[in-house]
Amino acid sequence: MALPTLGNGSLSWRLIGFFLLSWLGSLLLFRAVLGARLEQSQVQESANILAHNIGLSELALERYPPEAVSKLNGYRLVVTNDPTTTSGPQRTNPDPQLGRQQDLLRSLLCQRLGHCPELRAERQPERGLWIRLASPLEPVWLFFPLPTARLLSRDPLLLSLSLITGSVMAGGLFLVVEVRRPIRRLVKAMAQVNSGSDGQPAPAQGAQEVRQLSEQFNAMLVRLQDSERERQTMLAGIAHDLNAPLTRMRLRLGDSGELGSPAKPLLLDPTSQTKLSADLDSLGRITQQFLLYAGSLNREPFVVVPLDSLLQELCARYDDAALTLDLESLEASVQPIALGRAISNLIDNALDYGEPPLDLRLRAQGGDRYVVEVRDHGPGIPETSLARALEPFQRLDRARRGEGHCGLGLAIVERTAKTHAGQLLLETIPASQGGGLRARFIARRYPQ
């Protein structure tokens, strides 16, 4: 129970961190976007109050001294020709904001007072503006303080907007970091398993439900890997147990008991001996197809090869008169042994169940795919049975009449196509177009 509590606590702290960072970021953003407009509004509001106080102060200076007027209006008044010299040395670094406020306040006071007073900026020790009052006897300056520019504004509007926006941004960040990103990793891991590879465990991160889902997936992946290892061990045992008696039966069909075999050769007439030998070949072929289908086809690494050269070398063992090649020059990342076995199955299937001549074509498709097409001129397969022909252990007697087959040839080809991120399509060609069956092996050029 301690681990979930720790995970929930860590998740809560991350959520708080998302909120604080989002609130601070939105506050700075609104400060940059709306700061100038808010500053202008504040200066305009201050100009109304300041113009009223300047007018009253100028009237009061006709009868009272500056010290008394200062106590009445609450502003600091000095009598001097240059008020900035009484405030200490000026700061050498510029203050662009103060310059903008000075220009805006001068224009506003000119409109409200009817005349334009002289203004001078003060940066130290207090930030503000000196404004010269209209005095009949001596130069009197009124000091109007301005707030120091802060990185973080205290304006209620900015705080409210940043709070709302920060909450929305925090929720979005939480969904992206704690939900969407872990789910994308999980989907990627599931896609690896779906493509036939061993797959990698998904990291148990993010929200509690996402972590639980990742943990369930990792447990399922472990069970699948254990089942795969058990199946491989079982298949290895089946291959050994079947090959041993098949070898002994082949030896018994020999002419003598050589090779140290204690068994005597079977005394059969030539016809029975031929049939028994054919049955043994069929049994061996069925066993091999079963092991190929049930075994893992993705153990072989992908390598980039010239696909046309690979197919040309593969077809060298077939009769040139029965097979016509039309190969486009292109490269692809493939499993050479598995792909060669799949194309050989298509060619053998066409030779056993179709009629010559056979056509094998290689073409690029869409830039990132290629198509290997094998066509014969036989009776083909009925349209209603095309989908069933790809199912394992299905023998369509009307279209198949060979021996030593268990209905796994096309299933092996389809599995190889899926391993290469593609598919196998079958199409029966109408008699008006020459008839026959067209098998199209479509795959990606770089599936990984």
C-alpha positions in Angstrom: 0.0 0.0 0.0 3.0 2.3 0.4 3.8 2.4 -3.3 0.5 3.7 -4.5 0.5 6.4 -1.7 4.0 7.5 -2.8 2.9 7.6 -6.4 -0.2 9.6 -5.6 1.9 12.0 -3.5 4.4 12.4 -6.2 1.7 13.0 -8.8 0.1 15.6 -6.5 3.4 17.5 -6.2 3.8 17.4 -10.0 0.3 18.7 -10.5 1.1 21.6 -8.0 4.3 22.3 -9.9 2.4 22.3 -13.2 -0.1 24.8 -11.7 2.6 27.1 -10.3 4.7 27.2 -13.5 1.6 27.7 -15.6 0.3 30.5 -13.4 3.7 32.2 -13.3 4.1 31.9 -17.1 0.6 33.2 -17.9 1.2 36.1 -15.5 4.4 37.1 -17.2 2.7 36.7 -20.6 -0.2 38.9 -19.7 2.2 41.4 -18.1 4.1 41.6 -21.4 0.9 41.8 -23.6 -1.3 44.0 -21.4 1.3 45.8 -19.3 1.5 48.9 -21.6 -2.3 49.3 -21.8 -2.7 48.9 -18.0 0.2 51.4 -17.5 -1.5 53.9 -19.8 -4.8 53.5 -17.9 -3.1 54.1 -14.6 -1.4 57.2 -15.8 -4.6 58.6 -17.2 -6.4 58.0 -13.9 -3.5 59.7 -12.1 -3.5 62.6 -14.5 -7.1 63.5 -13.5 -6.3 63.6 -9.8 -3.0 65.4 -10.4 -4.5 68.1 -12.6 -7.0 68.9 -9.9 -4.3 69.1 -7.2 -2.1 71.2 -9.4 -4.9 73.7 -10.0 -5.7 74.0 -6.3 -2.0 74.2 -5.4 -1.3 77.0 -7.8 -4.3 79.0 -6.3 -3.1 78.3 -2.8 0.5 79.5 -3.6 -0.9 83.0 -4.2 -1.7 83.3 -0.4 0.3 80.6 1.4 3.9 79.5 1.4 5.0 76.3 -0.3 5.4 74.5 3.1 1.8 75.2 4.1 0.5 74.1 0.6 2.5 70.9 0.9 0.7 70.0 4.1 -2.6 70.8 2.5 -2.3 68.7 -0.7 0.0 66.0 0.6 2.7 66.3 -2.1 6.3 67.4 -1.6 7.0 70.9 -2.7 10.5 72.5 -3.1 11.6 75.9 -4.1 14.5 75.6 -6.5 15.5 76.1 -10.1 16.6 72.5 -10.6 14.8 70.1 -8.3 16.8 67.0 -9.5 20.0 68.3 -7.9 18.5 68.1 -4.5 17.7 64.4 -4.8 21.2 63.1 -5.1 23.1 61.7 -8.2 20.9 60.3 -11.0 21.1 56.7 -12.0 23.1 56.2 -15.1 21.0 53.3 -16.5 18.0 54.5 -18.5 14.4 53.9 -17.5 12.3 53.7 -20.7 9.1 53.2 -18.8 9.6 56.4 -16.9 10.2 58.3 -20.1 6.9 56.9 -21.6 5.0 57.9 -18.4 6.5 61.4 -18.5 5.5 62.0 -22.1 2.0 60.7 -21.6 1.5 62.6 -18.4 2.7 65.9 -20.0 0.2 65.5 -22.9 -2.7 64.7 -20.5 -1.8 67.7 -18.2 -1.6 70.0 -21.2 -5.2 69.1 -22.1 -6.6 69.4 -18.5 -4.7 72.5 -17.3 -4.9 74.6 -20.4 -1.1 75.1 -20.3 1.8 72.7 -20.5 3.9 72.6 -17.2 7.5 71.7 -17.2 8.3 68.1 -16.1 11.6 66.5 -15.1 12.1 62.8 -14.3 13.6 61.6 -11.0 15.0 58.2 -10.6 16.8 58.3 -7.2 16.2 58.1 -4.3 12.5 58.0 -5.2 11.1 57.3 -8.6 8.7 60.0 -9.9 8.2 63.3 -11.8 8.9 66.9 -10.8 6.2 69.2 -12.1 6.7 73.0 -12.1 3.8 75.0 -10.7 2.7 78.4 -11.9 4.0 80.6 -9.0 4.1 84.4 -9.3 7.1 84.9 -6.9 9.5 81.9 -7.1 9.9 78.6 -9.0 8.0 75.9 -7.1 8.2 72.2 -8.0 5.7 69.5 -7.0 6.9 65.9 -6.8 4.6 63.2 -8.1 5.8 59.7 -7.1 5.4 56.8 -9.6 5.4 53.1 -8.6 8.5 51.1 -9.4 8.1 48.8 -12.3 7.8 45.2 -11.1 8.3 42.0 -13.0 5.1 40.6 -11.5 2.2 43.0 -11.5 -0.2 43.3 -8.6 -3.1 44.4 -10.9 -6.2 42.4 -10.0 -7.2 42.0 -13.7 -3.8 40.5 -14.5 -3.9 38.2 -11.5 -7.4 37.0 -12.3 -6.6 36.4 -16.0 -3.3 34.7 -15.2 -5.1 32.5 -12.6 -7.7 31.3 -15.0 -5.3 30.8 -17.9 -2.7 29.1 -15.6 -5.3 26.6 -14.4 -6.2 25.7 -18.0 -2.6 25.5 -19.0 -1.8 23.3 -15.9 -4.6 20.9 -16.9 -3.3 20.7 -20.5 0.2 20.1 -19.3 -1.0 17.4 -16.9 -2.9 15.7 -19.7 0.1 15.8 -22.0 2.8 14.8 -19.6 0.9 12.5 -17.3 -1.7 10.9 -19.6 -1.0 11.4 -23.3 2.7 10.8 -23.3 2.6 7.6 -21.2 -0.4 6.3 -23.4 1.7 7.0 -26.5 4.5 4.9 -25.1 2.0 2.2 -24.3 0.5 2.3 -27.8 4.0 2.1 -29.3 4.8 -0.9 -27.2 1.5 -2.6 -28.1 2.2 -1.9 -31.8 5.5 -3.7 -31.5 3.8 -6.7 -30.0 1.1 -6.5 -32.7 3.7 -6.5 -35.5 5.1 -9.8 -34.2 8.2 -8.6 -32.4 9.0 -9.4 -28.8 8.0 -6.0 -27.6 9.4 -3.9 -24.7 7.8 -3.2 -21.4 6.0 0.1 -21.1 7.3 2.4 -18.3 4.7 2.7 -15.5 4.5 6.5 -15.4 1.8 9.1 -15.3 -1.6 9.1 -13.7 -2.7 6.2 -11.5 -5.0 4.7 -14.1 -2.3 4.9 -16.8 0.3 3.3 -14.5 -2.2 0.5 -13.8 -2.8 0.0 -17.5 1.0 -0.1 -18.2 1.5 -2.6 -15.4 -1.3 -4.9 -16.7 0.3 -4.6 -20.2 3.7 -5.5 -18.8 2.3 -8.5 -17.0 0.5 -9.7 -20.2 3.8 -9.2 -22.1 5.6 -11.4 -19.6 3.0 -14.1 -20.0 3.2 -13.9 -23.8 6.9 -14.2 -23.7 6.8 -17.2 -21.4 4.2 -18.8 -23.7 6.4 -18.2 -26.7 9.4 -19.8 -25.0 7.2 -22.8 -24.1 6.0 -23.1 -27.7 9.5 -22.9 -29.1 10.6 -25.7 -26.7 7.6 -27.8 -27.7 8.2 -27.2 -31.4 11.8 -28.1 -31.1 10.8 -31.4 -29.4 8.2 -32.1 -32.1 10.7 -31.5 -34.9 13.1 -33.9 -33.2 10.5 -36.6 -32.5 9.1 -36.5 -36.0 12.4 -36.4 -37.9 13.8 -39.4 -36.1 11.1 -41.9 -37.2 10.9 -40.4 -40.7 14.6 -41.0 -41.1 14.3 -44.6 -39.9 11.5 -45.2 -42.3 13.5 -43.8 -45.2 16.4 -46.1 -44.3 14.1 -49.1 -44.3 13.1 -48.2 -47.9 16.8 -48.5 -48.9 18.5 -51.4 -50.6 20.4 -52.7 -47.6 20.9 -52.2 -43.9 24.0 -50.0 -44.2 25.0 -47.0 -42.0 25.0 -49.4 -39.0 21.2 -49.6 -38.9 20.0 -52.8 -37.2 16.7 -52.6 -39.1 16.2 -54.7 -42.2 15.0 -53.0 -45.4 11.3 -53.3 -46.2 10.5 -55.8 -49.0 7.9 -54.0 -51.0 6.9 -54.1 -54.6 8.0 -51.1 -56.7 4.6 -49.5 -56.7 4.1 -49.7 -52.9 7.6 -48.5 -52.4 7.0 -45.5 -54.6 3.8 -44.7 -52.8 5.3 -45.0 -49.4 8.2 -42.8 -50.4 5.8 -40.2 -51.7 3.9 -40.4 -48.4 7.0 -39.8 -46.5 7.9 -36.8 -48.6 4.4 -35.4 -48.1 4.6 -36.0 -44.3 8.0 -34.3 -44.2 6.7 -31.3 -46.2 3.6 -31.0 -44.0 5.8 -31.1 -40.8 8.0 -28.5 -42.2 5.1 -26.2 -43.1 3.6 -26.7 -39.7 6.8 -25.8 -38.0 7.3 -22.7 -40.2 3.8 -21.5 -39.5 3.8 -22.2 -35.8 7.4 -21.0 -35.3 8.4 -17.4 -34.9 9.0 -15.6 -38.2 10.4 -12.4 -36.8 13.7 -13.8 -35.4 15.5 -12.9 -38.6 16.9 -9.4 -38.7 15.9 -6.9 -41.4 18.6 -6.0 -43.8 18.6 -3.6 -46.8 19.1 -5.6 -50.1 18.5 -5.1 -53.8 15.2 -6.7 -54.0 15.3 -7.4 -57.7 18.6 -9.3 -57.4 17.2 -11.3 -54.5 14.2 -12.4 -56.5 16.2 -13.2 -59.5 18.5 -15.4 -57.5 15.5 -17.1 -55.9 13.9 -17.9 -59.3 17.1 -19.4 -60.7 16.0 -22.9 -59.7 12.8 -22.7 -61.7 12.4 -23.4 -65.4 12.8 -20.3 -67.5 10.1 -21.4 -69.8 7.5 -21.7 -67.0 8.4 -18.5 -65.2 8.7 -15.0 -66.7 10.4 -12.2 -64.7 9.6 -8.5 -64.9 11.6 -6.9 -62.0 12.0 -3.2 -61.3 15.3 -2.2 -59.7 14.8 -1.1 -56.1 16.1 -1.6 -52.6 14.1 -2.6 -49.5 14.7 -3.6 -45.9 13.5 -7.3 -45.6 14.1 -10.5 -43.9 15.7 -12.3 -46.8 15.1 -15.9 -45.8 11.5 -15.3 -44.7 10.7 -13.3 -47.8 12.4 -15.8 -50.1 10.3 -18.6 -48.5 7.1 -16.6 -48.9 7.7 -15.9 -52.6 8.7 -19.5 -53.2 5.4 -20.6 -51.6 3.6 -18.3 -54.1 5.5 -19.7 -57.0 5.1 -23.3 -55.9 1.4 -22.8 -55.2 1.0 -21.4 -58.8 2.9 -24.3 -60.3 1.0 -26.9 -58.3 -2.5 -25.5 -58.7 -2.4 -23.2 -61.7 -1.2 -23.5 -65.2 1.8 -22.0 -67.0 3.0 -19.6 -68.0 3.8 -17.8 -64.7 4.5 -14.1 -64.4 6.5 -12.6 -61.5 6.6 -8.8 -61.3 8.3 -6.4 -58.9 7.1 -2.8 -58.8 7.4 0.2 -56.4 4.1 1.5 -55.1 3.6 4.9 -53.7 7.3 5.6 -52.9 7.3 3.7 -49.6 5.9 0.3 -50.7 6.7 -2.4 -53.2 4.5 -5.1 -54.7 5.7 -8.7 -55.7 3.0 -10.1 -58.0 2.8 -13.8 -59.0 0.2 -14.7 -61.6 -0.7 -18.0 -63.2 -3.2 -18.9 -65.9 -5.1 -21.7 -64.1 -8.7 -22.0 -63.0 -8.1 -19.6 -60.1 -10.2 -19.6 -56.9 -13.9 -18.7 -56.7 -14.4 -15.1 -55.4 -16.4 -16.4 -52.4 -13.4 -18.6 -51.3 -10.6 -16.0 -51.6 -10.8 -15.0 -48.0 -11.0 -18.6 -46.8 -7.9 -19.5 -48.9 -5.7 -17.4 -46.5 -6.9 -19.1 -43.4 -4.6 -21.8 -42.0 -5.4 -25.5 -42.6 -7.9 -24.6 -45.4 -7.7 -26.7 -48.5 -9.9 -25.6 -51.4 -10.3 -28.9 -53.3 -11.7 -27.3 -56.4 -8.6 -25.1 -56.8 -6.1 -27.4 -55.2 -5.3 -30.9 -56.2 -1.7 -31.4 -55.0 -0.4 -33.8 -52.4 1.6 -33.2 -49.3 -0.1 -29.9 -48.5 -2.0 -29.0 -45.3 -3.3 -25.5 -46.3 -0.5 -23.5 -44.7 1.3 -22.1 -47.7 -0.7 -19.0 -48.2 -1.1 -18.5 -44.4 2.7 -18.4 -44.1 3.0 -15.9 -46.9 0.3 -13.7 -45.3 2.1 -13.8 -41.9 5.4 -12.8 -43.6 3.6 -9.9 -45.3 2.3 -8.7 -42.0 5.8 -9.0 -40.5 7.0 -6.7 -43.3 4.2 -4.2 -42.5 2.1 -5.3 -45.5 -0.6 -7.7 -46.7 -1.3 -10.5 -49.1 -4.1 -10.0 -51.7 -5.6 -12.6 -53.9 -7.5 -11.9 -57.1 -9.1 -14.2 -59.6 -8.7 -12.9 -63.1 -11.7 -13.2 -65.4 -11.4 -15.6 -68.4 -11.9 -12.6 -70.7 -8.6 -11.3 -69.4 -6.7 -14.6 -69.7 -7.9 -16.2 -66.4 -5.8 -17.3 -63.5 -5.0 -16.3 -60.0 -3.0 -13.1 -59.1 -1.3 -13.1 -55.7 0.0 -9.6 -54.7 2.6 -9.4 -51.8 2.5 -5.8 -50.7 5.0 -4.5 -48.1 6.8 -1.4 -46.9 10.2 -0.8 -48.2 11.5 0.1 -44.7 9.1 -1.4 -42.2 11.4 -0.7 -39.2 
